[in-house]
Amino acid sequence: MALSRREIAKDVFQQSAEAAIGTAGHVAAILFESARKITTELGAFGTEIFEITEASKRAGQDAEDTNPGVG
């Protein structure tokens, strides 16, 4: 039994919709993974800035302790 034009059109639409949804899902996964990686990197950068600030404060305190008349 041959397929009707309507059934062929339905199959084309179904396959096209499935392909579009699959592609959209892959793109969304890429974007979410990128956002997660960016957040991780920004967190690491914030931690480094915090550590640099704390080290600077400690260095300043050490300088005041060793040279009480300076500063």
C-alpha positions in Angstrom: 0.0 0.0 0.0 1.4 3.4 -1.0 1.7 6.3 1.3 -0.7 9.2 0.8 0.7 12.7 0.3 -0.8 13.7 3.6 1.0 10.9 5.4 4.3 11.8 3.7 3.8 15.5 4.7 3.1 14.4 8.3 6.3 12.3 8.3 8.4 15.1 6.9 6.9 17.5 9.5 7.5 15.0 12.3 11.1 14.4 11.3 11.8 18.1 10.9 10.4 18.9 14.3 12.4 16.1 15.9 15.6 17.3 14.3 14.9 20.9 15.4 14.1 19.9 18.9 17.2 17.7 19.1 19.4 20.5 17.8 17.8 23.0 20.3 18.5 20.6 23.1 22.1 20.2 22.1 22.6 24.0 21.8 20.9 24.5 25.3 23.2 21.9 26.8 26.2 23.7 25.3 25.0 27.0 26.7 24.3 25.7 30.2 27.7 23.9 30.3 29.4 27.2 29.2 27.6 29.1 31.8 28.6 26.6 34.5 32.3 26.8 33.4 32.2 30.6 33.4 30.7 30.7 36.9 33.4 28.3 38.1 36.1 30.5 36.6 34.7 33.7 38.0 34.5 32.0 41.4 38.1 31.0 41.2 39.1 34.5 40.2 37.2 35.9 43.2 39.0 33.5 45.5 42.4 34.6 44.0 41.5 38.3 44.6 40.4 37.5 48.1 43.7 35.7 48.8 45.8 38.5 47.2 43.9 41.1 49.4 44.5 39.0 52.6 48.2 38.5 51.7 48.6 42.2 51.1 47.0 43.0 54.5 49.3 40.5 56.2 52.3 42.0 54.5 51.3 45.4 55.6 50.9 44.2 59.2 54.2 42.5 59.1 55.9 45.7 57.8 54.3 47.6 60.7 55.4 45.0 63.2 59.1 45.1 62.0 59.2 48.9 61.5 56.9 50.4 64.1 58.0 54.0 63.4 57.4 53.8 59.6 53.9 54.0 58.1 
